[in-house]
């Protein structure tokens, strides 16, 4: 297969062909086939070419494009094709030498300019075609968010998330059809948001916390009472220490074995962009709690699986990290450690003497770090206060090298 460029991915704005550079416009006008959404075709309707809509399902796009090789093919995308757009997906499947990208100003850049916000001082997010709940992880005091939305109902949904967490006074602005003749702006606050807005829009949020606002940092160690639990969960201080050794990283995959309420997996997802987690839990009631917690705390993509280890580990994607919070055995450890990718991290916690004995044996076999963690909390003792110890946790951690 030739590595010569044959596919052009062109970012186009509301000003259509007039907004393209002369060289990029010439590429579009010379195309034999143009692939894009309805609005992209309308923005370029002066060009005579065979027109293809986005395929259904969308995953069929790559096969559609590969079948067109040998023709002059243009894919039209909105704004910058490599910023939360179709260009990245195509680039993962087709060799980069066969593609030429033609970026346009992104919706983020246009929105930042309309708001007078520095791009270096804000978070750029997308919930377009994704669960809107995932933006919850970014609700922080004084944070500024630019969000690509799914449609006209998304700003109202995000307003509800903000208000429920004590950020109802946050100013919100919806910017629609930026750069075109029908550009529109809608301003309000989260707690009173009632605008009907066009479906193609970008949302700007200036997060303002009330005195009683929930503080949900992305640094691990959320308060225990933020999670619905039956009591069998990794508690706050131990959870923070556990995640420090799991080392969440962008795009990395965690296996959370014995996920329970999902606290470790949820904090893993919150801690790094695009981090993923598979939670393995045999009890349906705990999986339900974990799913509820994941939605409430901004980790809706937590993948919960019913199963008993080690058999439930078969055929899973190789992980970057493994946490064993339940179901510990040497067989489970061996299967998980074998599956870990190079430089993968494994952490196992134990509270019983039997489980501690397993970790001691594993430490002797493989090395790594073996520590005991204990936490005492000040609690009332009659009219006074005293220290009440929690169960000591033995923690084993190692990196696969």
Rosetta blueprint (number, residue, H / E / L):
1 X L
2 X L
3 X L
4 X L
5 X L
6 X L
7 X E
8 X E
9 X E
10 X E
11 X E
12 X E
13 X L
14 X L
15 X L
16 X H
17 X H
18 X H
19 X H
20 X L
21 X L
22 X H
23 X H
24 X H
25 X H
26 X H
27 X H
28 X H
29 X H
30 X L
31 X L
32 X L
33 X E
34 X E
35 X E
36 X E
37 X L
38 X H
39 X H
40 X H
41 X H
42 X H
43 X H
44 X L
45 X L
46 X L
47 X L
48 X L
49 X L
50 X E
51 X E
52 X E
53 X E
54 X L
55 X L
56 X L
57 X L
58 X H
59 X H
60 X H
61 X H
62 X H
63 X H
64 X H
65 X H
66 X H
67 X L
68 X L
69 X L
70 X L
71 X L
72 X L
73 X E
74 X E
75 X E
76 X E
77 X E
78 X E
79 X L
80 X L
81 X L
82 X L
83 X L
84 X L
85 X L
86 X H
87 X H
88 X H
89 X H
90 X H
91 X H
92 X H
93 X H
94 X L
95 X L
96 X H
97 X H
98 X H
99 X E
100 X E
101 X E
102 X E
103 X L
104 X L
105 X L
106 X L
107 X H
108 X H
109 X H
110 X H
111 X H
112 X H
113 X H
114 X H
115 X H
116 X L
117 X L
118 X L
119 X H
120 X H
121 X H
122 X L
123 X E
124 X E
125 X E
126 X E
127 X L
128 X L
129 X L
130 X L
131 X L
132 X H
133 X H
134 X H
135 X H
136 X H
137 X H
138 X H
139 X L
140 X L
141 X L
142 X L
143 X L
144 X E
145 X E
146 X E
147 X E
148 X E
149 X L
150 X L
151 X L
152 X L
153 X L
154 X H
155 X H
156 X H
157 X H
158 X H
159 X H
160 X H
161 X H
162 X H
163 X H
164 X H
165 X L
166 X L
167 X L
168 X L
169 X L
170 X L
171 X E
172 X E
173 X E
174 X E
175 X E
176 X E
177 X L
178 X L
179 X L
180 X L
181 X L
182 X L
183 X L
184 X E
185 X E
186 X E
187 X E
188 X E
189 X E
190 X H
191 X H
192 X H
193 X L
194 X L
195 X L
196 X L
197 X L
198 X L
199 X L
200 X L
201 X E
202 X E
203 X E
204 X E
205 X E
206 X E
207 X L
208 X L
209 X L
210 X L
211 X L
212 X L
213 X L
214 X L
215 X L
216 X L
217 X L
218 X L
219 X L
220 X L
221 X L
222 X L
223 X L
224 X H
225 X H
226 X H
227 X L
228 X L
229 X L
230 X L
231 X L
232 X L
233 X L
234 X L
235 X L
236 X H
237 X H
238 X H
239 X H
240 X H
241 X H
242 X H
243 X H
244 X H
245 X H
246 X H
247 X L
248 X L
249 X L
250 X L
251 X L
252 X L
253 X E
254 X E
255 X E
256 X E
257 X E
258 X L
259 X L
260 X L
261 X L
262 X L
263 X H
264 X H
265 X H
266 X H
267 X H
268 X H
269 X H
270 X H
271 X H
272 X L
273 X L
274 X L
275 X L
276 X E
277 X E
278 X E
279 X E
280 X E
281 X L
282 X L
283 X L
284 X H
285 X H
286 X H
287 X H
288 X H
289 X H
290 X H
291 X H
292 X H
293 X H
294 X H
295 X H
296 X H
297 X L
298 X L
299 X L
300 X L
301 X L
302 X L
303 X E
304 X E
305 X E
306 X L
307 X L
308 X L
309 X L
310 X L
311 X H
312 X H
313 X H
314 X L
315 X L
316 X L
317 X L
318 X L
319 X L
320 X L
321 X E
322 X E
323 X E
324 X E
325 X L
326 X L
327 X L
328 X L
329 X L
330 X H
331 X H
332 X H
333 X H
334 X H
335 X H
336 X H
337 X H
338 X H
339 X H
340 X L
341 X L
342 X L
343 X L
344 X L
345 X E
346 X E
347 X E
348 X E
349 X E
350 X E
351 X L
352 X L
353 X H
354 X H
355 X H
356 X H
357 X H
358 X H
359 X H
360 X H
361 X H
362 X H
363 X H
364 X H
365 X H
366 X H
367 X L
368 X L
369 X E
370 X E
371 X E
372 X E
373 X E
374 X L
375 X L
376 X E
377 X E
378 X E
379 X E
380 X E
381 X E
382 X L
383 X L
384 X E
385 X E
386 X E
387 X E
388 X E
389 X E
390 X L
391 X L
392 X L
393 X E
394 X E
395 X E
396 X E
397 X E
398 X E
399 X E
400 X L
401 X L
